Amino acid sequence: MPDSFISAFFLLLLVLDPMGNLVPFVSLTKHLSPQRRWRVVLRECLAGTGVLVAFAFFGRNFLHYTGVTTGTLGVTGGVLLFLIGLKMVFKGSEAYAEEAPTAATEPFLVPLAMPLFAGPSSIALTVLNGSAGAQGRWSWIAGMLLACFVSTALLLAADPLVRRFGDKGVGALERLMGLVLTTVSVQMILDGFRTYWVTVVH
């Protein structure tokens, strides 16, 4: 099994943060019937996956036409990951709950598909690793799709999982994943600076 596939799966699974999104997904769909909630969550996750796939194929074109370098994107993605990781470590499952809208309308694309499922960090990672020219492109995309599938399955089972683990259990898992994410983000920032320095020198 290629390393890029394993790397994509575990890294994207951390960034997509399905355990951390359990509470806001339940909160934003609690007024819906169980059948309708299942359909809405599936629709939003599929839309978020579609966004990531689009950036995997066309992300490099986006960088080219906007003049953004991969080094800059790497540093930006690393900073965003670091901030998200810190929030996960210090606030656990409350990180998004206090920001969740309370409108009685059915959520559509925002905020479930974007940015809760496909956020800036996952998009940055996908552009850097899954676009044309990146090593192991197809392995990365396959790992990304598997991570999206696992995240979707967990979010579809949000109600029983929240009841099973409780808010404290979800918060503990959130903090653990946040700790790993901050470590990964620092490495991304260092790699971004290294890439930018090589570009400047040459």
GINOR-V142794 format. One record per run of one state. SS is the DSSP state (a for helix, b for strand, c for the rest). FROM is the first residue (numbers start at 1). TO is the last residue. If there is no record, write none. Layout:
SS & FROM & TO
SS & FROM & TO
This chain:
c & 1 & 2
a & 3 & 16
c & 17 & 17
a & 18 & 29
c & 30 & 33
a & 34 & 66
c & 67 & 69
a & 70 & 91
c & 92 & 93
a & 94 & 97
c & 98 & 111
a & 112 & 117
c & 118 & 119
a & 120 & 130
c & 131 & 136
a & 137 & 156
c & 157 & 157
a & 158 & 201
c & 202 & 202
